[in-house]
Each structure stands twice: as structure tokens, then as C-alpha cells.
């Protein structure tokens, strides 16, 4: 079993909790309160900008041009995700430029960037893989019976789509190639996955209106 597969299996309990979380189930049904999703959009936009920076730092540490190119392709995928958020922002009048990161968001992004600056390629990949693998999993599960026709259909379409899945696989391949199956790598992966669950919980608990 590859390192990426083993880590996913070891942390599937958290992935399942994310899938079953009321925030994600609200996206699945289309019944999630718009103000909760609007808060999530703003926080996730901040997160994705940090995610793109982490990819760029990893690219600068790449041992060869092939890995350098892969990390830049992954960063390009993040920019496409941000376009989805911008479309929601225009529709719901959310100004992504003034969103302040919540404590949960900041804790996650600080961890990502600290690892990107201080870690090697393998550890960086281990820290970033949970986000990619989780969203591919959620998108696939939510689209299992077809893309629903409701206000969050584009979210499901993005993460279940043919463009997102290969990015997940590219990062998993980097993890398999450059990471060792160490306690440090396992801990980083587990912490990042727990941050994903906390991210959904923070959005679920948010009640501030953006209207």
C-alpha cells in the first residue's frame, strides 16, 4: 500500500466525520443556510490563497524541474477554485478582499505555511494532501447519485469533476515519492485532516448575516 493510501485509510474516520457533518450534508441537500456558506466562502478564499503560497514555496524547494512544474500546476488548480468562490461572492455580495480569517482558519493556514517554509517536499505534501483528498472524496460522494439542481450544485460539480481529481492524484504521487512513513509525516497529515473538520464546524456555527 502506498503512503498516501495508508495515510488516507488511517484518517478515514475524520474524512467520514466531514462527510457526515451537517455543514457538508447541508451542501448535499441544498438546504444549508446561505449565511453559513457565505462565511465559509470568505474563509476558504483566505485559506486557498495561503494554500497557493505553500505550493509556490514547495516549488522553490523542488529537486528538479518536473516537480517544480507539478507544484505550479497544483497552484493553478487553486486559482481555479478561487474563481468559483468569486462567482459566489458576486452573487451573494460577499467582499472577499475584506474577509478576516477566523481563529480556525488562521490556525490551519499558519500550520500550512510554517510547514512549507520549514519542511521538506515530503512533509509539505503530507500537510497539503488531506485537503485535496478530502474534497475529492466529498465531491465524489455528494455526486454519487448525480449532480443535484440546487444553489450548491457548482460546489459539488467542481470537486467531483474531471479537472479536480487529477490534481489530487498528482499531489498523492508527490507524497508517495518524497515522504517517508514517519511519525512526523503521520502527525502532520492527521492534524491537517482535523483542521478540515474544524473548518466545517466553524462555518456551521457562524450566524452572522452577509446581507
C-alpha angles and dihedrals in degrees: 000000000000121000091248092052092046093050091047090051092048091052100038089109089069093043089053090049089054092051092049094043113119091236092058092040088052089056089048093053096035090235098108111127109258094228090058092051091045090055090048091051092055094046093044091051089056090046094049092053089056089045090055090049090052090053090051092051089049090050090056089055094048115131093217141012094260092061090042089055093047093054091049090050089052090051088052089056089056090054089054090052089053089056089060090052091049090055090054090046092054092047095048100032096245114157104216091188094068100040111128116213115246121227092262092051093046093049090054097045093045088054093049095049095043089053092046092053097040105029136074126247094271095051092045090052090049091053095048100039098076092063094050096041092046096050091047088052094047093047092049093048095046091049095045093108094036134285107299121229103239141101095284097047093109091056091054092043092053097052096040093045132112092246096058101044096063090053089056090051093049092055091046089054091053089050091051093047102044108024127083122215093252135145089249093055092044092049093049092050092048093048092050091050091050088051089056091056091046089051092059091045092052091052091046091054093048114107103168113122121229095199 
